[in-house]
Amino acid sequence: MSETPSTETEESLFQAPPLAEQERMVEALLFASAEPMTTREMEARMPHGADAAEALVLLKRRYEGRGVNVVKVGEAWAIRTAADLGFLMSRETVETRKLSRAAIETLAIIAYHQPVTRAEIEEIRGVSVSRGTVDQLIELEWVRFGRRKMTPGRPVTYVVTQAFLDHFGLESARDLPGLKELRSAGLLDNRPPPGVMPTPTGEEDEAYDGPEDEGQDELFEE
């Protein structure tokens, strides 16, 4: 009894599925994932030889003009409600307290100047930065530690996270809005931006003339 060659069977085990099927797989992964996924994460779950990046090109094109879109968030991808239909979700959103001026300025400095050290943040703001403010921005998962700077003392730096980009619908920090857009969104008032002129003193921000005051900046306004 002669043996039947199994070369074709073995090759089929390692052959990538058709691109249309890969597109369906990517769609299913993005739909089910609570967090944006990178192409590497997708391919780790897909059959051998699958090309998630190529499948994403087709899927993104398929969703153009639809109620939901395939969008890039940092180095990852997600399915999100079309920007012009966001008003339909207003009843489903959870109302949160507004960030304090100190927290907004600290977050804005990190976003626009990253990677940035605490000392650089204080230099730009003109006031000391409470450790609690930065810690709570980290707890919100909008800020994370970056690489240490190659300067004396090797201070840590801060950068914004993928969650920050996802929350504001940005592909990267390069897509951050200008001052006009920030003011129209209520994220900045009409004062000069941090770093342009010294921040006026008041109840919330005091000029830095001594050791850091842990209670100086509060993350949320009461």
Buried (B, 14 or more C-beta within 10 A) or exposed (E): EEEEEEEEEEEEEEEEBEBEBBBBBBBEBBEEBEEBBBBEBBBEEBBEEBBBEBBBEBBBEEBEEEEBBBBBBBEBBBBBBBEEEEEEEEEEEEEEEEBBBBBBBBBBBBBBBBBBBBEBBBEBBBBBBBBBBBEBBBEBEBBBEBEEBEEEEEEEBBBBBBBBBBBBEBEEBEEBEEEEEBBEEEBBEEEEBBBEEEBEEEEBBBEBEEEEEEEBBBBEEE
